[in-house]
Amino acid sequence: MRAPEFPLKATWLNTETPLSLEELRGHVVLLDFWTYCCINCLHVLPTLERLEEELADEPFVVIGVHAAKFDQEKDVKNISMAVSRHGVTHPILADSDHDIWKEYTIRAWPSLVLINSEGLIVEELSGEPDYSDLLGKIRKTLSSDRNKGALAEKKIELNPGKAEKGAHLSFPGKVKHFPPATKEGPDRLIISDTGNHRIHVLEVTADSSNWPRVESSTIIGNGGVGRQDGTFASSSFRRPQGVSLLGDVLYICDTENHLIRAANLKTKTVTTVAGTGSPTMGLFKENPLETGLRSPWDCAAVQGEVLIVAMAGYHQLWMFDPRKPSAFPVIGGGREDHVDGSFEECALAQPSSIDLVGVNVIFADSEISSIRIANFQDRKVRTIVGRGLFDFGDVDGPAGDVLLQHPLGAVFHENSVYVADTFNNKIKKIDLGTQTGETFYGDGSSDQLYEPGGLGLWNDMLLIPDTNNHRIQLLQLSGKEVRTLDYNA
C-alpha cells in the first residue's frame, strides 16, 4: 500500500521547510504517531533517538506526527514547548485535527509506520517497540531498497532549529520543601531542574514577611544526559522529577532513566538504588537493581523509613524500601483505566504526584484528569474528582461536576487539596468539606502559569514549578500574592 502524502498546509516543527513523501523518495521513513501527554509515547522517544544515531549515515528519516489527545496539546506553541522539553530533534508534523491519523487509520498511541524508499508502507506497529527488533526491520528495508537501486545517494539535510531552554532553570518539574530534621538543621527547598538534568538543593530561611530566602545552594548532576553515579559534580541524570528525603539521603526519581537514585547530602555522592535503566515490563526481581521500573515520576517518605513511588509508566503506586532493599507495586493492577476499589483491583492511569496525609496517599492521576486518594487502613482507592480517560475540561463546581485537564500535582492543606491543573494552566482548590472545586489561581493564559508540573508547600504558601516559563512561583494562600523565587544557579 502506498503511504498517504502529507497535507500541503500542514504545520511543521524542527524543520526549516515543510516536507513531503515525494521529497523524501529514496529514504526509508519511520512515522511516529504520538502525543506529549502519553507516557508510552515518551518511552518511544529514546528508542527513536538511538535509531537516528545508529543510522546517521543511512538515508533514513524519523518524522513525528503529533496527534493530540487533550485540547492543550492541539496548540502548536504547546507542542513546540513539549518538543524542546523532551529533547526531540527530528521533524514534527502537527496533526491536531487527526487528519493524517485518519489517513493512516491509526487507532492508538503510540503507533509507528515504516515506509520504504519507494513510498510504500512496509509495516505498522502499535505500542512501544523493541529497539533491536525495530532496528532489524529498518536495516532489512534499507538492504532491500539498496539492492533495488531505490535508495538516495545522499541523505537529505534537516535543520531542527534552536530548542527552547531556560536560563538557570529549564523546565523545572517538581519543587518540595523539607523542614529541618533537627534544631540545627536547615530548611531546604529542592527543585528538579528537569530540562537541565539536575537537582538544586537550596538552604532557605524566612525573611521578615515569611517569604523563603535562599541562603546557599548545591547542584546535583553535571547537566548532561546520562546515568553516571559518583560525586555531585560528576553524576548525571535524564529529566529527573520528584524527590524525597530520608535522613541525609535524597531519593530522586530519575524519570527518563527509569531509575531511583540516592544522593547522600553528607558525602555528596550519588548511587543508583533501583531500576535497570530500561522500561522493559515484567522484570520483578528480589534485587531492586534487577527490577525494571517505568518512569518513576514522584515519591514521598512514609514514617521516615520507606518511599511511596508514583510509577507513571506502570500505572501503579510502588513501594521502595531502602533497608532490605526492595521495590514492588502496592496499588493498582497495572491496567490503564479509572477504576476505584481495593489496592489489588483498582486501575490507575499515569500517577504523577504523591502527597501523604496520615494513612492516606493523595495523588494526581494525570491521564484520567483525576485526583484520587488511597487509604492504607482499608486498602482502597477512591476518586476525589475526575472520571475517565477521555473526560477532561475546565469546569468548577460540585466535585461530581469538576473537570481537570492532565493534572501533574496535588497537595493537601487545611482540609483542601490544591491541584496543579497542568493543561489548564491553573491551580485548582478542591474543598473536601463542601465537596466543591474552584479555580484558585491562574486565568488560563501561559503568562501567569504555563503547564505547571507539580506543587509544594512552604508554611502558608504554594510552591509552583511553572514548568514552561522556567521559574518557580510562590503563591500565598491568604491574599494570593505571587512572587518568583529569587534564585540564580
Backbone hydrogen bonds, N-H to C=O, Kabsch-Sander energy under -0.5 kcal/mol:
donor,donor_aa,acceptor,acceptor_aa,energy
3,A,119,G,-2.7
10,A,7,P,-1.3
11,T,94,A,-0.6
13,L,92,I,-2.8
24,L,20,S,-1.5
25,R,22,E,-1.2
26,G,117,S,-2.4
27,H,24,L,-2.2
28,V,59,P,-2.6
29,V,115,I,-2.5
30,L,61,V,-2.5
31,L,29,V,-0.5
31,L,113,V,-2.9
32,D,63,I,-2.5
33,F,31,L,-0.6
33,F,111,S,-3.2
34,W,32,D,-0.7
34,W,65,V,-2.0
38,C,35,T,-1.5
42,L,38,C,-1.9
43,H,39,I,-1.7
44,V,40,N,-0.9
44,V,41,C,-0.5
45,L,41,C,-1.0
47,T,43,H,-0.6
48,L,44,V,-2.2
49,E,45,L,-2.3
50,R,46,P,-2.2
51,L,47,T,-2.1
52,E,48,L,-2.4
53,E,49,E,-1.9
54,E,50,R,-2.8
55,L,51,L,-2.4
56,A,53,E,-1.1
58,E,55,L,-1.7
60,F,58,E,-2.6
61,V,28,V,-2.4
63,I,30,L,-2.6
64,G,91,P,-2.9
65,V,32,D,-3.2
66,H,64,G,-0.7
66,H,93,L,-2.4
67,A,34,W,-2.3
67,A,65,V,-1.0
68,A,66,H,-0.7
73,E,70,F,-0.8
74,K,71,D,-1.8
75,D,72,Q,-0.8
79,I,75,D,-2.1
80,S,76,V,-2.6
81,M,77,K,-1.9
82,A,78,N,-2.1
83,V,79,I,-2.5
84,S,80,S,-2.0
85,R,81,M,-2.8
86,H,82,A,-2.1
87,G,84,S,-1.1
88,V,83,V,-2.5
92,I,13,L,-2.6
93,L,64,G,-3.4
94,A,11,T,-2.8
94,A,92,I,-0.5
95,D,66,H,-2.3
95,D,93,L,-0.8
98,H,95,D,-1.9
102,K,98,H,-2.0
103,E,99,D,-1.8
104,Y,100,I,-2.4
105,T,102,K,-1.1
106,I,101,W,-2.6
111,S,33,F,-1.6
112,L,125,L,-3.3
113,V,31,L,-2.1
114,L,123,E,-3.0
115,I,29,V,-3.2
115,I,113,V,-0.5
116,N,120,L,-2.9
119,G,116,N,-2.0
121,I,1,M,-3.3
122,V,114,L,-3.3
123,E,114,L,-1.3
125,L,112,L,-3.1
127,G,110,P,-3.1
131,Y,129,P,-0.5
134,L,130,D,-2.7
135,L,131,Y,-2.9
136,G,132,S,-2.1
137,K,133,D,-1.9
138,I,134,L,-2.2
139,R,135,L,-2.7
140,K,136,G,-2.3
141,T,137,K,-1.9
142,L,138,I,-2.7
143,S,139,R,-2.7
144,S,140,K,-2.4
145,D,141,T,-2.5
146,R,142,L,-2.3
147,N,143,S,-2.3
148,K,144,S,-1.3
149,G,146,R,-1.1
150,A,145,D,-2.9
151,L,145,D,-0.6
152,A,26,G,-2.8
173,G,192,S,-2.1
176,K,190,I,-2.1
178,F,188,R,-3.0
185,G,182,T,-0.7
187,D,204,V,-0.7
188,R,178,F,-2.2
189,L,202,L,-2.3
190,I,176,K,-2.8
191,I,189,L,-0.5
191,I,200,H,-2.4
192,S,174,K,-2.8
193,D,191,I,-1.0
193,D,198,R,-1.8
194,T,192,S,-2.1
195,G,170,S,-2.9
196,N,170,S,-0.6
196,N,193,D,-1.2
197,H,194,T,-1.3
198,R,193,D,-1.4
199,I,220,I,-2.4
200,H,191,I,-2.6
201,V,199,I,-0.5
201,V,218,T,-3.3
202,L,189,L,-3.1
202,L,200,H,-0.7
203,E,216,S,-2.4
204,V,187,D,-2.1
204,V,202,L,-0.6
205,T,213,R,-2.2
207,D,211,W,-2.7
210,N,207,D,-2.1
213,R,205,T,-3.4
215,E,203,E,-3.2
216,S,203,E,-1.4
218,T,201,V,-2.1
220,I,199,I,-3.2
221,G,219,I,-0.6
221,G,232,F,-2.8
222,N,235,S,-2.6
223,G,197,H,-0.6
226,G,237,F,-1.3
230,G,270,V,-2.0
232,F,268,K,-1.5
235,S,231,T,-2.4
236,S,228,Q,-1.9
237,F,197,H,-0.6
237,F,224,G,-0.9
241,Q,253,C,-2.6
242,G,297,W,-2.0
244,S,251,Y,-1.9
246,L,249,V,-2.8
249,V,246,L,-2.0
250,L,248,D,-0.6
250,L,263,A,-3.1
251,Y,244,S,-3.5
251,Y,249,V,-0.6
252,I,261,R,-2.9
253,C,242,G,-3.1
254,D,252,I,-1.2
254,D,259,L,-1.8
255,T,253,C,-1.9
256,E,238,R,-1.7
257,N,254,D,-1.1
258,H,254,D,-0.7
258,H,255,T,-1.1
259,L,254,D,-1.7
260,I,274,A,-2.3
261,R,252,I,-2.4
262,A,271,T,-3.3
263,A,250,L,-3.2
263,A,261,R,-0.5
264,N,262,A,-0.6
264,N,269,T,-2.7
265,L,248,D,-3.1
265,L,263,A,-0.7
268,K,264,N,-1.9
269,T,264,N,-0.9
270,V,230,G,-3.5
271,T,262,A,-2.3
273,V,260,I,-2.6
274,A,260,I,-1.4
275,G,288,P,-2.8
277,G,258,H,-0.9
283,L,280,T,-0.6
284,F,282,G,-1.4
285,K,283,L,-0.7
290,E,287,N,-2.3
291,T,288,P,-1.0
292,G,283,L,-2.3
293,L,258,H,-0.6
293,L,291,T,-0.6
297,W,310,A,-3.1
298,D,310,A,-0.8
300,A,308,I,-1.9
302,V,306,V,-3.3
303,Q,301,A,-0.6
305,E,302,V,-2.2
306,V,302,V,-1.5
307,L,320,F,-2.7
308,I,300,A,-2.7
309,V,318,W,-2.6
310,A,298,D,-2.8
311,M,309,V,-1.1
311,M,316,Q,-1.9
312,A,295,S,-1.2
312,A,310,A,-1.4
313,G,294,R,-1.9
314,Y,294,R,-0.6
314,Y,311,M,-1.2
315,H,311,M,-1.0
315,H,312,A,-0.6
316,Q,311,M,-1.6
317,L,331,I,-2.1
318,W,309,V,-3.0
319,M,328,F,-2.8
320,F,307,L,-2.4
321,D,326,S,-2.6
324,K,321,D,-0.8
326,S,321,D,-1.5
328,F,319,M,-2.0
330,V,317,L,-2.9
331,I,317,L,-2.1
332,G,343,F,-3.0
333,G,346,C,-2.0
334,G,315,H,-0.6
337,D,335,R,-0.9
337,D,348,L,-1.6
339,V,337,D,-0.6
339,V,347,A,-1.7
341,G,381,V,-1.9
343,F,379,R,-1.7
346,C,342,S,-2.5
347,A,339,V,-2.1
348,L,315,H,-0.7
348,L,335,R,-0.5
352,S,364,A,-2.7
353,S,364,A,-0.5
355,D,362,I,-1.7
357,V,360,N,-2.8
360,N,357,V,-2.2
361,V,374,A,-2.5
362,I,355,D,-3.2
362,I,360,N,-0.5
363,F,372,R,-2.5
365,D,363,F,-0.6
365,D,370,S,-2.8
366,S,350,Q,-1.3
366,S,364,A,-1.0
367,E,349,A,-1.7
368,I,349,A,-0.6
368,I,365,D,-1.0
369,S,366,S,-1.8
370,S,365,D,-1.9
371,I,385,V,-2.4
372,R,363,F,-2.7
373,I,382,R,-2.8
374,A,361,V,-2.8
375,N,373,I,-0.5
375,N,380,K,-2.7
376,F,359,V,-3.1
376,F,374,A,-0.6
379,R,375,N,-1.2
380,K,375,N,-1.0
381,V,341,G,-3.3
382,R,373,I,-2.8
384,I,371,I,-2.9
385,V,371,I,-1.5
387,R,368,I,-0.7
391,D,388,G,-1.4
392,F,390,F,-0.7
393,G,404,L,-1.9
395,V,403,L,-1.7
397,G,437,G,-2.8
399,A,435,Q,-2.8
401,D,398,P,-2.3
402,V,398,P,-1.2
403,L,395,V,-1.8
404,L,369,S,-0.6
408,L,420,A,-1.5
409,G,420,A,-0.8
411,V,418,Y,-2.3
413,H,416,S,-2.9
416,S,413,H,-0.9
417,V,430,I,-2.6
418,Y,411,V,-3.0
418,Y,416,S,-0.5
419,V,428,K,-2.9
420,A,409,G,-2.4
421,D,419,V,-1.3
421,D,426,K,-1.8
422,T,420,A,-2.0
423,F,405,Q,-2.3
424,N,421,D,-1.5
425,N,422,T,-1.3
426,K,421,D,-1.5
427,I,441,Y,-3.0
428,K,419,V,-2.2
429,K,438,E,-2.9
430,I,417,V,-3.1
431,D,429,K,-0.7
431,D,436,T,-2.5
432,L,415,N,-2.0
432,L,430,I,-0.7
433,G,415,N,-0.6
435,Q,431,D,-1.4
436,T,431,D,-1.2
437,G,397,G,-3.0
438,E,429,K,-2.2
440,F,427,I,-2.7
440,F,438,E,-0.5
441,Y,427,I,-1.9
444,G,425,N,-0.9
449,L,445,S,-1.3
451,E,422,T,-0.5
453,G,465,P,-1.6
456,G,463,L,-2.1
458,W,461,M,-2.9
461,M,458,W,-0.8
462,L,475,L,-3.2
463,L,456,G,-2.7
464,I,462,L,-0.6
464,I,473,Q,-3.0
466,D,464,I,-1.2
466,D,471,R,-2.0
467,T,465,P,-2.0
468,N,450,Y,-2.3
469,N,466,D,-1.3
470,H,467,T,-1.5
471,R,466,D,-1.2
473,Q,464,I,-2.9
473,Q,471,R,-0.5
474,L,483,R,-3.6
475,L,462,L,-2.4
475,L,473,Q,-0.5
476,Q,474,L,-0.5
476,Q,481,E,-2.6
477,L,460,D,-2.1
478,S,460,D,-0.5
479,G,477,L,-0.6
480,K,476,Q,-0.8
483,R,474,L,-2.2
485,L,472,I,-3.0
487,Y,485,L,-1.2
